[in-house]
Amino acid sequence: MSASSVSIHDSLCDQKQAVSFRLLLGLYGIIPICLILQSLDSWFWQDFLKENLPSNPFHFVLFQVLFGTPHIIASNIVLVSNADYLKHFKRHIILMTVAIAFAYILGNILLPYRVLFIVVATWTIHHVLKQQYGVARGLCGLPDWAFKLLLYLSVMAGVAIYVGIFLRNSLETEHVFWVKNAATVGCLMLLVAAVVCQHYVTTSFGRWFYWSNIFLVITSFYLYQQQHYFMAVLVPRFVHDATAYVFYVTHDYNKHHRQPQNFIYRYAARCNLHVFIVLPVISFFLTFLLLAYGDDAVNFITRYLLGVEFYKVITLGFLGYLALMHYFMEGLTWQKDSPYRKFIAFSK
């Protein structure tokens, strides 16, 4: 989910469910939880968590199944399972599909792996943070320049942290030094900018959201510096994904609970499945199937038909395509003039 700005005043007269800003704010509770765990691990547990949690979260299969991919699949399900949305955004989907294919071919031919990685990482971090800043923007009342300043400083720091975590084993010592310095400078600039801009936030509730987003980045940086890489990634990943699911489930409830509008919810109604659980169950189940068996299934077919195997067609190719499509489309589907917004309301 991505949002340029949402307002507590957005509503529908016949809406049954609304996105609660208190619930969204509560998701940031992962920040103190991870900080407490890191402190306990350092002071009392002799770095047990640091040594036993995977240094790269995506080496941990359960992490892959629970975070990142499920909400990407969920967003694509919302898009393609509703004929009205598919028709409305058909042109964008086609153009983006062509652009992704074109960029993939040229990128692999012309760009070194690290450059390609940084490009995708920057888009990923921008997507993650723009969602959180966008959700809070209506409550914070920030002017456009302040919103963009805080967002881009956060992205700058976030990309450095991301690169420092996921490329650290392939970086030279000098490069590691510069990446850490970039993350440090980015976080310091973010803190200074946050202090300067905080006077625009006039409500205590808005200030909670404002500083929660700032400390989302700062906490990730601190955990990165402490070499708690798993939790450094977990903090923003959890907040982002859980926020997205709150929007998706609320949207689907308001669109389908009275009269199912697509085949998924018609079958769910026949099975007496509550609307709230349908999309999460499907997206997590598909994530597990694709990650656990997708590549093997494709290679079984290609070996039988063509006598060859292909490298990670599902986990890298197909899921990569869905992720990039997700980053692009979420910037459109939650805009104020989008048909999605007819089924979203907000409450404090």
LUMMIGU-6873 format. One line per 5 residues: number of its first residue (from 1); their letters; for each residue x, z, y of N, C-alpha, C, O. Coordinates in steps of 0.001 Angstrom, whole numbers, plus 500000, padded with zeros to 6 digits. Example, Ala and Ser with C-alpha at 12.3 -4.5 7.8 and 13.67 -1.06 7.14 Angstrom:
1> AS> 513190/507800/494310/512300/507800/495500/513200/507800/496700/514236/508465/496681; 512850/507080/497750/513670/507140/498940/512900/507870/500030/513409/508039/501138
// end
This chain:
1> MSASS> 500850/500000/498819/500000/500000/500000/500882/500000/501226/501889/500706/501283; 500501/499209/502198/501238/499179/503456/500238/499177/504584/499193/498532/504501; 500556/499887/505621/499620/499969/506734/500381/499973/508038/501356/500708/508194; 499940/499154/508974/500564/499170/510285/500065/500339/511098/500807/500901/511904; 498812/500710/510894/498244/501864/511574/496873/502139/510999/496096/501212/510770
6> VSIHD> 496569/503399/510766/495229/503771/510351/494744/504866/511271/495536/505593/511872; 493451/504974/511370/492866/505942/512289/491829/506775/511574/491115/506290/510697; 491756/508025/511958/490767/508918/511374/489358/508505/511761/488384/508939/511145; 489251/507664/512785/487938/507226/513242/487421/506021/512473/486249/505669/512599; 488282/505375/511670/487821/504265/510848/486857/504804/509798/487191/505749/509084
11> SLCDQ> 485682/504226/509695/484722/504739/508728/483680/503694/508400/483574/502664/509066; 482911/503976/507361/481758/503172/506993/480556/504093/506921/480655/505220/506437; 479436/503617/507396/478278/504490/507464/477782/504887/506078/477230/505974/505909; 477973/504008/505075/477466/504315/503746/478580/504719/502791/478405/504702/501573; 479726/505082/503356/480874/505406/502520/480662/506728/501796/480162/507690/502378
16> KQAVS> 481048/506770/500510/480927/507990/499729/482245/508745/499657/482261/509974/499586; 483328/508023/499674/484636/508649/499575/485512/508198/500737/485429/507056/501188; 486346/509103/501209/487259/508785/502302/488657/509259/501936/488824/510224/501191; 489640/508580/502461/491029/508990/502281/491267/510233/503133/491074/510207/504349; 491681/511301/502499/491908/512561/503203/493343/512632/503709/494294/512530/502933
21> FRLLL> 493485/512808/505016/494825/512953/505571/495481/514250/505098/496705/514319/504984; 494684/515263/504826/495251/516511/504307/495852/516286/502917/496916/516816/502595; 495158/515498/502107/495694/515174/500785/496991/514387/500914/497966/514674/500219; 497005/513399/501799/498215/512598/501988/499371/513459/502479/500509/513291/502041; 499077/514376/503383/500124/515274/503874/500624/516183/502757/501811/516501/502688
26> GLYGI> 499712/516597/501887/500097/517466/500782/501085/516824/499828/501842/517522/499152; 501086/515494/499768/502018/514801/498875/503469/515037/499281/504375/514953/498452; 503682/515333/500557/505043/515607/501024/505561/516947/500512/506712/517307/500763; 504724/517680/499801/505177/518914/499171/506301/518691/498175/506992/519635/497793; 506489/517441/497750/507607/517127/496858/508944/517420/497540/509943/517662/496863
31> IPICL> 508969/517398/498875/510221/517649/499605/510720/519071/499371/511839/519238/498887; 509931/520114/499697/510439/521470/499429/510639/521749/497942/511531/522513/497573; 509823/521143/497092/509996/521360/495648/511374/520889/495201/512079/521607/494492; 511758/519682/495614/513064/519150/495206/514212/519920/495850/515256/520112/495226; 514030/520357/497081/515081/521145/497734/515261/522494/497041/516387/522966/496883
36> ILQSL> 514171/523105/496635/514258/524379/495910/514939/524173/494557/515789/524969/494157; 514562/523104/493858/515186/522820/492562/516683/522567/492715/517484/523031/491903; 517054/521830/493759/518479/521565/493982/519232/522854/494285/520350/523050/493809; 518625/523731/495074/519271/525002/495405/519423/525881/494169/520485/526461/493941; 518372/525977/493379/518448/526764/492148/519488/526191/491197/520227/526927/490543
41> DSWFW> 519532/524867/491135/520494/524210/490253/521923/524505/490685/522806/524706/489851; 522141/524528/491995/523486/524767/492522/523886/526236/492425/525034/526551/492112; 522937/527133/492694/523269/528554/492772/523219/529268/491421/524036/530149/491151; 522265/528891/490578/522018/529683/489367/522150/528908/488054/522418/529507/487012; 521965/527595/488088/521879/526839/486836/523142/526037/486528/523140/525198/485627
46> QDFLK> 524218/526289/487271/525508/525621/487038/525372/524089/486974/525970/523434/486120; 524583/523545/487883/524398/522088/488003/523832/521458/486734/524157/520318/486400; 522993/522198/486039/522395/521662/484812/521573/520408/485100/521682/519414/484381; 520752/520451/486150/519915/519297/486468/520759/518103/486907/520498/516967/486514; 521766/518374/487720/522623/517283/488191/523305/516571/487028/523438/515347/487035
51> ENLPS> 523729/517327/486046/524474/516749/484932/523579/516119/483874/524023/515241/483134; 522323/516554/483792/521467/516088/482705/520393/515096/483128/519931/514300/482310; 519991/515132/484390/519091/514087/484855/519883/512797/484999/521056/512840/485368; 519274/511656/484717/520014/510388/484816/520486/510145/486242/519735/510346/487196; 521733/509710/486381/522272/509448/487716/521606/508244/488355/521532/508147/489579
56> NPFHF> 521124/507329/487531/520307/506219/488013/518903/506431/487475/518685/506290/486272; 517937/506769/488337/516597/507077/487845/515996/505980/486984/515211/506266/486080; 516351/504728/487250/515738/503630/486517/516358/503433/485135/515951/502539/484393; 517352/504275/484786/517825/504330/483408/516933/505247/482577/517026/505276/481350; 516086/505981/483248/515180/506925/482601/513845/506212/482406/513121/505968/483371
61> VLFQV> 513519/505879/481155/512351/505045/480874/511079/505660/481438/510234/504959/481993; 510949/506978/481292/509743/507630/481788/509605/507455/483293/508494/507293/483797; 510724/507487/484019/510683/507282/485469/510156/505885/485791/509351/505719/486707; 510607/504891/485043/510153/503523/485278/508661/503382/485021/507961/502660/485731; 508180/504086/483989/506764/503985/483642/505897/504696/484673/504784/504255/484961
66> LFGTP> 506403/505800/485234/505598/506613/486144/505696/506170/487597/504731/506314/488347; 506844/505632/488011/507056/505357/489432/507475/503908/489664/508146/503288/488839; 507058/503399/490805/507464/502061/491209/506555/500987/490656/505674/500483/491353; 506771/500639/489401/506049/499518/488799/504537/499731/488699/503794/498797/488999; 504035/500909/488293/502578/501047/488153/501797/500733/489421/500782/500038/489361
71> HIIAS> 502249/501231/490566/501461/500982/491778/501578/499526/492219/500679/499004/492879; 502685/498865/491858/502818/497437/492142/501816/496644/491305/501145/495742/491808; 501727/496989/490032/500744/496336/489165/499329/496641/489646/498470/495759/489656; 499087/497887/490045/497759/498271/490528/497350/497446/491743/496211/496985/491827; 498266/497259/492677/497931/496501/493884/497620/495047/493558/496733/494443/494161
76> NIVLV> 498360/494488/492597/498089/493109/492194/496772/492987/491436/496086/491971/491541; 496419/494015/490677/495128/494013/489990/493991/494019/491006/493029/493262/490874; 494103/494874/492019/493077/494915/493067/492918/493542/493708/491801/493110/493996; 494022/492869/493926/493992/491568/494596/493370/490483/493728/492471/489772/494178; 493835/490346/492491/493431/489188/491686/492146/489410/490896/491547/488447/490418
81> SNADY> 491713/490654/490750/490505/490909/489958/489231/490798/490780/488131/490831/490227; 489367/490669/492081/488205/490519/492957/488193/489106/493525/489071/488728/494301; 487203/488343/493134/487160/486923/493492/487152/486715/495003/487747/485757/495497; 486485/487600/495739/486429/487435/497192/487802/487624/497826/488139/486930/498785; 488597/488555/497302/489944/488758/497829/490846/487583/497466/491639/487112/498282
86> LKHFK> 490709/487123/496237/491537/486005/495787/491265/484764/496636/492187/484033/496997; 490007/484542/496943/489643/483397/497778/490159/483570/499201/490662/482625/499808; 490032/484781/499724/490440/485054/501106/491947/484888/501296/492395/484375/502322; 492730/485325/500300/494191/485328/500439/494870/484232/499609/496088/484253/499432; 494084/483275/499101/494638/482257/498202/495800/481503/498831/496823/481283/498182
91> RHIIL> 495653/481115/500059/496710/480348/500728/497995/481168/500832/499085/480648/500593; 497870/482438/501186/499047/483299/501299/499726/483486/499942/500953/483497/499846; 498916/483633/498901/499479/483832/497558/500267/482603/497117/501372/482723/496589; 499700/481434/497335/500372/480192/496929/501676/480012/497702/502719/479725/497114; 501613/480182/499009/502809/479997/499835/503894/481005/499474/505075/480659/499421
96> MTVAI> 503498/482250/499225/504484/483267/498888/505085/483020/497513/506271/483271/497303; 504286/482536/496582/504809/482213/495253/505875/481128/495346/506928/481224/494716; 505595/480103/496130/506575/479029/496330/507825/479573/497013/508945/479226/496641; 507626/480428/498015/508764/480993/498746/509632/481859/497843/510859/481804/497922; 509003/482661/496983/509760/483513/496065/510579/482663/495096/511753/482941/494854
101> AFAYI> 509949/481627/494544/510664/480748/493612/511838/480061/494310/512937/479978/493762; 511594/479578/495509/512638/478897/496279/513781/479856/496608/514953/479516/496448; 513428/481058/497070/514447/482047/497433/515225/482508/496207/516431/482745/496287; 514545/482635/495082/515214/483073/493855/516269/482058/493420/517388/482424/493061; 515900/480787/493456/516837/479740/493033/518020/479659/493991/519174/479670/493563
106> LGNIL> 517728/479578/495294/518809/479472/496273/519651/480742/496321/520874/480686/496443; 518972/481894/496224/519701/483155/496283/520701/483298/495158/521828/483746/495372; 520293/482920/493959/521201/483028/492816/522328/482007/492875/523399/482224/492308; 522091/480903/493555/523127/479873/493665/524105/480185/494792/525317/480038/494631; 523571/480619/495941/524382/480717/497147/524871/482122/497476/525922/482278/498099
111> LPYRV> 524125/483148/497065/524449/484498/497513/525118/485314/496414/524700/485249/495258; 526151/486079/496756/526723/487022/495792/525683/488071/495406/524735/488329/496148; 525879/488665/494243/524902/489634/493740/524663/490771/494729/523518/491162/494959; 525737/491303/495313/525581/492450/496212/524770/492093/497448/523957/492890/497916; 524990/490902/497970/524230/490475/499151/522756/490341/498795/521886/490790/499541
116> LFIVV> 522481/489722/497651/521101/489569/497200/520459/490935/496971/519295/491151/497306; 521232/491847/496400/520729/493201/496159/520372/493889/497473/519321/494520/497576; 521234/493771/498470/521000/494431/499754/519785/493834/500457/519024/494556/501102; 519602/492524/500337/518430/491882/500939/517146/492442/500330/516223/492828/501047; 517099/492481/499002/515910/493002/498319/515747/494492/498597/514628/494968/498789
121> ATWTI> 516860/495234/498620/516800/496668/498903/516242/496932/500296/515452/497855/500491; 516654/496120/501257/516164/496292/502629/514664/496057/502701/513945/496804/503366; 514195/495027/502021/512756/494748/502004/512004/495888/501317/510929/496290/501762; 512576/496400/500234/511948/497506/499507/511829/498748/500381/510757/499346/500479; 512931/499133/501013/512932/500337/501848/512002/500157/503046/511275/501080/503414
126> HHVLK> 512025/498982/503646/511127/498711/504774/509671/498856/504348/508860/499440/505067; 509351/498327/503185/507982/498427/502674/507581/499884/502440/506497/500308/502840; 508455/500638/501796/508159/502039/501480/507933/502850/502754/506953/503588/502860; 508835/502712/503714/508759/503541/504915/507698/503059/505896/507089/503868/506597; 507473/501759/505953/506434/501266/506859/505065/501782/506446/504217/502063/507293
131> QQYGV> 504853/501904/505140/503585/502474/504681/503410/503886/505214/502364/504218/505772; 504434/504718/505043/504298/506117/505436/504184/506267/506954/503370/507054/507438; 504983/505528/507698/504889/505589/509155/503571/505001/509645/502995/505478/510624; 503098/503963/508960/501837/503353/509355/500658/504278/509155/499764/504344/509998; 500653/504997/508035/499575/505946/507763/499536/507033/508835/498463/507441/509279
136> ARGLC> 500712/507494/509242/500782/508598/510207/500622/508144/511652/500383/508968/512535; 500751/506855/511901/500807/506384/513286/499549/506721/514076/499626/507126/515235; 498386/506551/513441/497143/506837/514146/497009/508299/514531/496399/508623/515550; 497579/509185/513716/497527/510612/514014/498565/511014/515052/498346/511929/515845; 499696/510318/515036/500798/510696/515922/500651/510122/517328/501160/510696/518291
141> GLPDW> 499962/509000/517447/499771/508398/518759/501040/507866/519386/501186/507886/520608; 501962/507388/518562/503227/506878/519081/503037/505522/519749/502268/504695/519259; 503728/505285/520863/503744/503928/521421/504483/502991/520481/505230/503431/519608; 504271/501707/520666/504818/500724/519740/506335/500810/519645/506893/500713/518552; 507011/500992/520782/508475/501011/520766/509009/502221/519998/510013/502117/519293
146> AFKLL> 508339/503365/520135/508787/504569/519432/508548/504436/517931/509386/504829/517119; 507395/503876/517579/507091/503641/516164/508154/502752/515522/508664/503061/514445; 508484/501650/516187/509466/500718/515634/510869/501325/515611/511626/501105/514666; 511211/502082/516644/512530/502712/516687/512716/503660/515506/513725/503592/514804; 511751/504535/515290/511849/505491/514184/511833/504779/512835/512566/505150/511918
151> LYLSV> 510996/503757/512724/510919/503015/511468/512243/502334/511150/512745/502449/510032; 512810/501630/512117/514025/500856/511838/515244/501755/511635/516127/501429/510842; 515298/502877/512341/516380/503827/512081/516247/504421/510681/517244/504627/509989; 515020/504690/510274/514782/505204/508920/515173/504174/507873/515772/504512/506852; 514833/502920/508128/515190/501851/507188/516705/501706/507101/517255/501545/506011
156> MAGVA> 517378/501764/508245/518836/501648/508244/519469/502744/507388/520332/502472/506553; 519035/503974/507603/519562/505081/506808/519153/504940/505348/519953/505185/504445; 517904/504543/505123/517397/504422/503759/518124/503368/502948/518403/503573/501767; 518431/502246/503570/519154/501187/502858/520554/501667/502471/521021/501399/501364; 521219/502375/503381/522552/502901/503068/522484/503881/501897/523339/503855/501012
161> IYVGI> 521471/504742/501893/521303/505688/500783/521033/504939/499483/521613/505257/498444; 520163/503958/499545/519788/503163/498365/521006/502456/497779/521237/502488/496570; 521776/501821/498649/522989/501134/498201/523991/502144/497643/524631/501896/496621; 524118/503280/498323/525051/504302/497868/524716/504843/496494/525612/505231/495744; 523444/504872/496157/523026/505374/494845/523157/504302/493774/523758/504539/492726
166> FLRNS> 522603/503134/494029/522466/502143/492964/523693/501244/492796/523857/500615/491750; 524550/501178/493808/525758/500359/493673/527035/501195/493642/528136/500648/493687; 526893/502506/493567/528070/503363/493729/529134/503104/492661/530326/503229/492942; 528726/502746/491446/529706/502530/490373/530456/501212/490519/531488/501011/489879; 529947/500321/491350/530605/499023/491518/531281/498880/492879/531860/497837/493181
171> LETEH> 531207/499932/493703/531802/499871/495033/533227/500417/495021/533545/501348/494281; 534068/499823/495847/535407/500362/496048/535316/501674/496827/534323/501937/497505; 536358/502488/496722/536363/503782/497411/536134/503622/498908/535417/504411/499524; 536743/502601/499483/536575/502350/500917/535131/502007/501250/534602/502435/502276; 534498/501232/500377/533106/500846/500613/532177/502050/500504/531229/502184/501278
176> VFWVK> 532454/502926/499535/531656/504148/499395/531745/504979/500672/530747/505530/501135; 532938/505061/501230/533150/505811/502470/532296/505241/503602/531645/505991/504330; 532299/503925/503747/531539/503306/504829/530032/503412/504602/529270/503566/505556; 529607/503331/503360/528179/503480/503061/527712/504891/503409/526652/505065/504010; 528502/505896/503034/528137/507280/503361/528126/507502/504870/527257/508197/505395
181> NAATV> 529089/506912/505559/529110/507033/507019/527894/506364/507651/527311/506887/508601; 527516/505204/507118/526339/504506/507645/525084/505346/507450/524244/505434/508346; 524958/505964/506276/523802/506824/506015/523807/508034/506947/522763/508430/507467; 524983/508617/507154/525098/509790/508030/524734/509438/509465/523948/510136/510105; 525309/508355/509964/525024/507928/511339/523549/507583/511497/522924/507941/512495
186> GCLML> 523000/506890/510513/521584/506532/510573/520687/507754/510645/519729/507780/511417; 520993/508769/509842/520176/509988/509842/520337/510772/511142/519364/511323/511657; 521550/510826/511672/521759/511516/512947/521011/510817/514074/520379/511471/514903; 521080/509498/514105/520350/508742/515126/518846/508933/514967/518116/509024/515955; 518387/508992/513720/516964/509213/513465/516526/510575/513982/515468/510691/514601
191> LVAAV> 517325/511605/513735/516982/512946/514208/516933/513005/515731/516027/513608/516306; 517910/512378/516379/517929/512363/517845/516698/511638/518381/516032/512125/519294; 516402/510476/517812/515236/509707/518254/513942/510482/518002/513016/510433/518812; 513883/511196/516879/512681/511971/516559/512457/513086/517571/511324/513340/517982; 513528/513746/517971/513412/514806/518977/512958/514223/520315/512115/514802/521000
196> VCQHY> 513526/513075/520677/513183/512440/521951/511723/511998/521973/511054/512118/523000; 511229/511490/520850/509883/510893/520813/508775/511873/520444/507597/511520/520508; 509128/513090/520061/508106/513993/519532/507060/514396/520573/505963/514817/520205; 507379/514276/521859/506410/514689/522879/505179/513789/522908/504152/514162/523475; 505276/512604/522299/504104/511729/522238/503049/512262/521270/501877/511897/521360
201> VTTSF> 503466/513120/520353/502540/513665/519354/501914/514927/519942/502606/515918/520174; 500622/514887/520178/499973/515954/520940/499204/516951/520081/498726/517960/520599; 499073/516693/518786/498332/517613/517915/499269/518213/516875/500248/517589/516467; 498955/519426/516455/499791/520084/515449/499724/519343/514115/500725/519243/513405; 498541/518824/513776/498398/518079/512526/499239/516806/512565/499880/516442/511579
206> GRWFY> 499230/516136/513715/500054/514946/513876/501534/515257/513772/502302/514471/513216; 501943/516418/514315/503359/516795/514235/503792/517060/512795/504928/516768/512423; 502889/517613/511987/503217/517818/510577/503516/516475/509903/504491/516346/509163; 502677/515492/510165/502903/514161/509595/504185/513540/510157/504980/512948/509427; 504359/513687/511448/505514/513100/512137/506820/513592/511514/507676/512794/511132
211> WSNIF> 506961/514904/511418/508213/515451/510907/508321/515320/509391/509428/515308/508853; 507207/515223/508705/507263/514986/507256/507914/513644/506958/508710/513530/506027; 507577/512628/507749/508196/511320/507541/509680/511336/507890/510490/510704/507211; 510033/512056/508942/511452/512155/509299/512226/512840/508176/513290/512375/507767; 511682/513944/507686/512392/514696/506653/512298/514045/505280/513041/514411/504369
216> LVITS> 511406/513097/505125/511406/512294/503902/512748/511578/503754/513324/511532/502667; 513232/511024/504859/514518/510322/504861/515677/511314/504825/516632/511135/504069; 515590/512358/505645/516680/513332/505722/516882/514042/504385/518016/514278/503970; 515794/514378/503718/515895/515047/502418/516543/514146/501384/517387/514587/500604; 516144/512882/501381/516753/511932/500456/518251/511812/500721/519050/511731/499788
221> FYLYQ> 518626/511802/502000/520044/511743/502370/520788/512989/501886/521879/512888/501325; 520198/514150/502103/520847/515401/501676/521052/515427/500164/522128/515791/499690; 520030/515044/499410/520142/515040/497950/521159/514002/497482/521858/514211/496490; 521237/512895/498194/522254/511880/497894/523655/512446/498109/524546/512236/497285; 523847/513158/499206/525152/513759/499489/525512/514820/498450/526686/515025/498142
226> QQHYF> 524497/515486/497917/524729/516502/496887/524836/515894/495487/524990/516613/494501; 524755/514579/495411/524848/513824/494159/523691/514117/493202/523820/513954/491989; 522581/514543/493754/521346/514661/492977/520581/513345/493144/519550/513285/493813; 521107/512313/492525/520592/510971/492760/519157/510805/492271/518356/510104/492889; 518847/511450/491166/517492/511329/490621/516461/511818/491634/515486/511124/491920
231> MAVLV> 516679/513009/492172/515713/513561/493121/515777/512855/494469/514777/512802/495185; 516932/512317/494821/517047/511568/496074/516135/510348/496065/515580/509975/497098; 515981/509731/494901/515077/508587/494765/513644/509057/494533/512694/508437/495012; 513495/510153/493799/512161/510647/493451/511335/511007/494686/510138/510723/494728; 511952/511621/495684/511202/512116/496850/510423/510998/497543/509197/511082/497610
236> PRFVH> 511079/509955/498062/510294/508898/498719/509440/508098/497749/508362/507625/498109; 509923/507945/496511/509172/507168/495525/507838/507830/495204/506808/507160/495136; 507858/509139/495009/506624/509859/494687/505631/509786/495843/504457/509478/495638; 506099/510068/497052/505199/510069/498212/504585/508685/498408/503382/508558/498636; 505413/507661/498320/504928/506297/498530/503909/505892/497469/502826/505407/497795
241> DATAY> 504257/506092/496207/503385/505644/495123/502074/506417/495098/501003/505833/494930; 502161/507734/495266/500947/508548/495237/500036/508204/496412/498815/508155/496257; 500621/507966/497583/499824/507546/498741/499102/506239/498446/497919/506089/498752; 499818/505303/497854/499213/504011/497524/498030/504189/496579/496977/503584/496780; 498200/505014/495553/497112/505216/494595/495895/505874/495242/494762/505572/494869
246> VFYVT> 496113/506757/496197/494983/507360/496907/494155/506268/497579/492925/506294/497525; 494827/505314/498209/494122/504211/498864/493438/503303/497843/492274/502944/498016; 494153/502933/496784/493584/502007/495803/492350/502593/495126/491326/501923/494992; 492460/503841/494703/491346/504462/493979/490151/504665/494906/489008/504447/494506; 490416/505081/496143/489323/505240/497107/488647/503901/497371/487420/503811/497398
251> HDYNK> 489449/502869/497565/488906/501522/497780/488031/501098/496607/486907/500638/496802; 488545/501253/495393/487799/500793/494225/486522/501601/494012/485503/501059/493583; 486578/502887/494310/485367/503697/494183/484289/503197/495143/483138/503002/494751; 484669/502995/496389/483687/502571/497387/483172/501156/497142/482044/500833/497515; 483980/500325/496526/483568/498943/496267/482745/498812/494986/481846/497975/494908
256> HHRQP> 483048/499636/493987/482493/499380/492657/481593/500478/492095/480933/500251/491082; 481541/501666/492717/480854/502759/492020/479350/502549/491931/478736/502963/490948; 478738/501916/492932/477292/501687/492879/476950/500478/492010/476075/500536/491146; 477655/499398/492262/477439/498180/491480/478785/497500/491272/479345/496946/492218; 479313/497530/490061/480625/496923/489799/480669/495465/490242/479758/494683/489967
261> QNFIY> 481752/495124/490934/481876/493790/491507/482805/492874/490714/482917/491690/491031; 483467/493399/489694/484324/492533/488879/484246/492950/487417/483642/493969/487082; 484859/492156/486558/484736/492370/485115/485364/493684/484672/484900/494293/483708; 486408/494131/485358/487066/495377/484965/486096/496548/485062/485968/497341/484130; 485430/496643/486178/484543/497790/486381/483203/497620/485678/482515/498608/485418
266> RYAAR> 482823/496391/485367/481626/496214/484542/481870/496733/483129/481018/497410/482554; 483042/496410/482569/483373/496925/481242/483594/498434/481281/483215/499143/480349; 484203/498923/482353/484417/500368/482479/483087/501112/482530/482949/502190/481952; 482108/500530/483225/480789/501162/483310/480126/501222/481938/479471/502208/481601; 480299/500165/481152/479732/500167/479800/480364/501244/478928/479722/501797/478035
271> CNLHV> 481633/501530/479204/482351/502552/478424/482230/503938/479041/482837/504895/478560; 481440/504043/480114/481240/505320/480810/482545/505917/481324/482724/507135/481309; 483451/505064/481775/484697/505529/482373/484498/505713/483873/483937/504847/484544; 484956/506835/484385/484803/507096/485812/485678/506138/486613/486797/505813/486215; 485147/505698/487742/485864/504729/488572/487246/505242/488962/488190/504458/489062
276> FIVLP> 487373/506541/489182/488642/507103/489645/489796/506877/488669/490949/506777/489089; 489500/506795/487384/490594/506717/486412/490887/505299/485948/491909/505063/485304; 490014/504355/486261/490140/503012/485688/491444/502337/486101/492228/501929/485245; 491680/502217/487397/492875/501512/487867/494166/502224/487470/495087/501559/486996; 494280/503544/487639/495509/504209/487176/495770/504015/485688/496905/503749/485292
281> VISFF> 494738/504143/484859/494933/503998/483412/495407/502591/483070/496355/502424/482302; 494757/501583/483633/495135/500196/483337/496551/499909/483816/497343/499313/483085; 496878/500326/485035/498191/499992/485597/499320/500706/484866/500378/500116/484646; 499117/501965/484485/500158/502678/483740/500303/502108/482329/501414/501997/481810; 499186/501750/481720/499237/501180/480371/499951/499831/480380/500795/499569/479522
286> LTFLL> 499619/498977/481343/500283/497677/481436/501771/497840/481740/502601/497093/481222; 502102/498812/482575/503515/499071/482870/504274/499416/481599/505355/498885/481345; 503704/500305/480809/504354/500696/479554/504520/499495/478624/505594/499289/478059; 503466/498709/478465/503536/497548/477576/504597/496549/478040/505397/496065/477239; 504596/496248/479327/505525/495242/479844/506972/495716/479768/507862/494946/479408
291> LAYGD> 507210/496987/480108/508577/497501/480082/509087/497693/478658/510256/497436/478369; 508213/498141/477780/508650/498455/476416/508712/497224/475519/509602/497113/474675; 507776/496304/475698/507654/495199/474742/507655/493807/475372/507701/492808/474655; 507605/493728/476696/507450/492428/477344/508551/491440/477031/508279/490316/476611; 509800/491849/477232/510928/490939/476995/511029/490543/475522/511292/489384/475202
296> DAVNF> 510821/491505/474636/510898/491206/473199/509805/490234/472780/510039/489339/471967; 508609/490409/473337/507505/489514/472988/507784/488090/473447/507542/487135/472709; 508293/487951/474666/508610/486618/475180/509715/485974/474351/509628/484794/474010; 510748/486739/474027/511853/486189/473240/511424/485827/471817/511944/484877/471231; 510484/486579/471272/509953/486231/469949/509281/484860/469992/509457/484039/469092
301> ITRYL> 508514/484629/471048/507811/483344/471192/508798/482208/471456/508697/481141/470851; 509757/482439/472366/510700/481367/472701/511642/481055/471540/512043/479906/471358; 511994/482070/470760/512817/481803/469568/512060/480934/468574/512624/480026/467964; 510778/481227/468422/509959/480482/467461/509722/479047/467930/509787/478112/467132; 509446/478874/469223/509104/477551/469737/510318/476730/470146/510361/475521/469919
306> LGVEF> 511317/477396/470756/512440/476665/471342/513781/476985/470702/514761/476268/470905; 513823/478058/469932/515082/478442/469311/516065/479091/470263/517259/479147/469969; 515586/479587/471410/516465/480222/472393/515812/481505/472900/514615/481728/472723; 516639/482350/473541/516145/483555/474194/516456/483487/475679/517414/482836/476099; 515635/484166/476467/515832/484205/477909/516064/485646/478349/515582/486588/477722
311> YKVIT> 516813/485798/479441/517228/487127/479893/516138/487792/480731/515840/487341/481837; 515553/488847/480214/514623/489717/480942/513564/488933/481723/513401/489118/482929; 512863/488071/481026/511827/487266/481669/510741/488148/482283/510249/487869/483376; 510375/489206/481577/509300/490081/482052/509828/491148/482999/509366/491247/484136; 510789/491948/482547/511221/493109/483329/511949/492723/484609/511921/493473/485584
316> LGFLG> 512592/491580/484620/513280/491139/485833/512513/490023/486537/512307/490076/487749; 512094/489022/485781/511436/487869/486376/510011/488146/486824/509704/488079/488014; 509139/488459/485867/507717/488631/486183/507468/489861/487054/506769/489776/488064; 508039/491000/486667/507827/492211/487465/508512/492105/488827/508028/492662/489813; 509636/491392/488882/510273/491147/490169/509394/490311/491077/509289/490576/492275
321> YLALM> 508760/489298/490497/507817/488472/491262/506648/489314/491776/506270/489207/492943; 506078/490151/490906/504963/491000/491328/505377/491950/492444/504604/492211/493365; 506604/492468/492357/507079/493398/493385/507196/492703/494741/506739/493232/495754; 507805/491523/494760/507961/490801/496022/506607/490356/496571/506380/490389/497781; 505717/489941/495684/504367/489591/496124/503662/490814/496704/502951/490721/497704
326> HYFME> 503868/491945/496068/503294/493207/496542/503797/493541/497948/503005/493893/498823; 505104/493432/498168/505669/493747/499481/505045/492874/500565/504726/493350/501654; 504878/491604/500255/504344/490667/501245/502846/490869/501463/502387/490991/502599; 502095/490902/500376/500638/490930/500498/500125/492250/501058/499110/492271/501753; 500809/493346/500766/500333/494629/501276/500398/494699/502799/499670/495470/503424
331> GLTWQ> 501266/493897/503384/501308/493828/504838/500110/493104/505427/499852/493198/506627; 499371/492375/504578/498192/491637/505028/496892/492303/504597/495928/492363/505360; 496878/492803/503365/495610/493239/502784/495043/494505/503413/493848/494773/503290; 495890/495290/504088/495389/496524/504688/495317/496457/506207/495128/497478/506869; 495468/495252/506761/495272/495101/508199/493799/495327/508547/492930/495253/507678
336> KDSPY> 493531/495599/509805/492172/495973/510209/491152/494868/509976/489973/495156/509768; 491583/493605/510007/490643/492504/509811/490554/492072/508350/489917/491066/508040; 491188/492824/507452/491182/492476/506037/489880/492927/505379/489320/493953/505766; 489389/492173/504388/488188/492622/503660/488395/493938/502922/487421/494626/502618; 489634/494303/502629/489901/495596/501994/489370/496753/502840/488840/497731/502314
341> RKFIA> 489523/496623/504154/489225/497748/505038/487734/498072/505117/487351/499119/505639; 486894/497176/504599/485466/497481/504545/485177/498641/503599/484130/499283/503688; 486105/498896/502703/485861/499898/501666/486808/501091/501779/487057/501801/500804; 487327/501295/502978/488207/502434/503225/487720/503181/504461/487452/502577/505500; 487612/504483/504337/487336/505351/505477/488329/506504/505427/488990/506721/504411
346> FSK> 488428/507236/506521/489418/508307/506605/488766/509596/507081/487822/509587/507870; 489289/510684/506587/488827/511994/507032/490029/512913/507141/491058/512693/506501; 489888/513926/507943/490986/514878/508096/491003/515848/506928/491857/516732/506871
// end
